[in-house]
């Protein structure tokens, strides 16, 4: 749902925008059907702990439920530097000071639909914090990519959580949120392997 921020309230200052894909997902080397994508589960955790408006990014042409078909489409989109259309674009993020950008990591980077989103918004003067679900690549290239696609923004520390383990990582979300009620110090897992991956999480 498109957020409708109220000017002058604390809740209107932080936007949590995320893309998440349910369906067949990578799961410890195999596959598992998810009714709710891993990134959406993580986004819900965050939204329960901080004052924010939520915006779930929806693809105008939804990604397939099939894992392999989604892998093929993602490779094609990355190779073409594509900008998949968004079904529910935001008119503006002007009222927000902080933007949390959530997504899975697909082949070392966020899905190309996240580039569609960042290209469509003016991030000047805003603090941007990525949060992702991943298989082996942690944050992947999201910090570098958002530094390029969000000119004028301050790219802050992000939160990577392994997709299969999202329910077990509530403490990684709770600890910094409880301290500051903002995402500025979202904690990273103790270990992270920056490997090029083909496993894709939702």
Protein Blocks (a to p, Z undefined) as FASTA:
>chain_A
ZZdddehiaklmpccdddddehjddeehiacddfbdfklmmmmmmmmmpccdddddddfb
acdfblklmmmmmmmmmmnopacddfbbcfbfklpmbdcdddddeehiacfklmmmmmmp
cfehiacddddddfklonmjmlmmmmmmmghiacdddddddfklmmmmmmmmmmmmmmno
paklcccdfbdcddddfbdcZZ
